[in-house]
């Protein structure tokens, strides 16, 4: 499931920003933390097809799983060491 970012609703964008703690535009910034942002994107995308998918489920995904889920390739996937973590819950 690749996410077409142009189809994100304002509510989904707000959810991504709230969960990641940064603006949606920070996704383009190579130096911004990506862990929570990628988990938030995976959460919103997966929630579209599985209403039982939780924030904790999204945070438990590996980078490989998120890359596949979001339809990212190796050139666009964040490099190791550029992610962050959090203890936020559902």
C-alpha positions as CSV (number, residue, x, y, z in Angstrom):
1,X,0.0,0.0,0.0
2,X,1.7,3.2,-1.2
3,X,0.3,6.4,0.1
4,X,-0.6,9.1,-2.4
5,X,0.2,12.1,-0.2
6,X,-2.1,14.3,-2.3
7,X,-5.1,12.3,-1.0
8,X,-4.4,12.9,2.7
9,X,-7.2,14.6,4.3
10,X,-6.6,17.6,6.6
11,X,-7.6,15.4,9.5
12,X,-5.0,12.8,8.5
13,X,-2.3,15.5,8.1
14,X,-3.2,16.9,11.5
15,X,-3.0,13.4,13.0
16,X,0.5,12.9,11.4
17,X,1.7,16.2,12.7
18,X,0.3,15.6,16.2
19,X,1.8,12.1,16.5
20,X,5.1,13.0,15.0
21,X,5.5,16.4,16.7
22,X,6.5,18.1,13.5
23,X,4.9,19.7,10.5
24,X,4.1,17.6,7.4
25,X,6.7,19.7,5.6
26,X,9.5,18.3,7.8
27,X,9.3,15.1,5.9
28,X,11.2,16.8,3.1
29,X,13.9,18.0,5.5
30,X,16.8,15.4,5.4
31,X,17.9,16.4,8.9
32,X,14.5,16.1,10.7
33,X,13.8,13.0,12.8
34,X,11.9,10.4,10.8
35,X,10.9,7.7,13.2
36,X,7.7,9.2,14.5
37,X,6.9,10.8,11.2
38,X,7.1,7.4,9.4
39,X,5.2,5.7,12.1
40,X,2.5,8.3,11.9
41,X,2.3,8.0,8.1
42,X,2.1,4.2,8.4
43,X,-0.6,4.5,11.0
44,X,-2.8,6.8,8.9
45,X,-2.3,4.8,5.8
46,X,-2.9,1.4,7.4
47,X,-5.9,2.8,9.4
48,X,-7.6,3.5,6.0
49,X,-7.9,-0.3,5.4
50,X,-7.8,-1.7,8.9
51,X,-9.8,0.3,11.6
52,X,-8.4,-1.9,14.3
53,X,-4.7,-0.8,13.5
54,X,-3.3,1.1,16.5
55,X,-0.6,3.7,17.0
56,X,1.3,1.1,19.0
57,X,1.1,-1.3,16.0
58,X,2.6,1.4,13.8
59,X,5.4,2.1,16.2
60,X,6.2,-1.7,16.3
61,X,6.8,-1.8,12.5
62,X,10.4,-2.1,11.3
63,X,11.9,0.4,8.9
64,X,11.7,-2.3,6.2
65,X,8.0,-2.8,6.9
66,X,7.3,0.9,6.9
67,X,9.3,1.4,3.7
68,X,7.3,-1.3,2.0
69,X,4.0,-0.2,3.4
70,X,4.5,3.4,2.3
71,X,5.9,2.4,-1.1
72,X,9.2,4.0,-0.5
73,X,12.3,2.8,-2.3
74,X,15.9,2.6,-1.0
75,X,16.7,6.1,-2.4
76,X,13.9,7.8,-0.6
77,X,13.9,5.8,2.7
78,X,15.6,7.5,5.6
79,X,19.0,6.2,6.6
80,X,19.7,4.5,9.9
81,X,20.4,6.9,12.7
82,X,17.9,9.5,11.5
83,X,14.9,8.3,13.4
84,X,13.4,9.1,16.8
85,X,11.3,7.3,19.2
86,X,8.6,8.2,21.7
87,X,6.4,6.7,24.4
88,X,3.2,8.1,23.0
89,X,0.2,5.7,23.1
90,X,-3.1,5.4,21.3
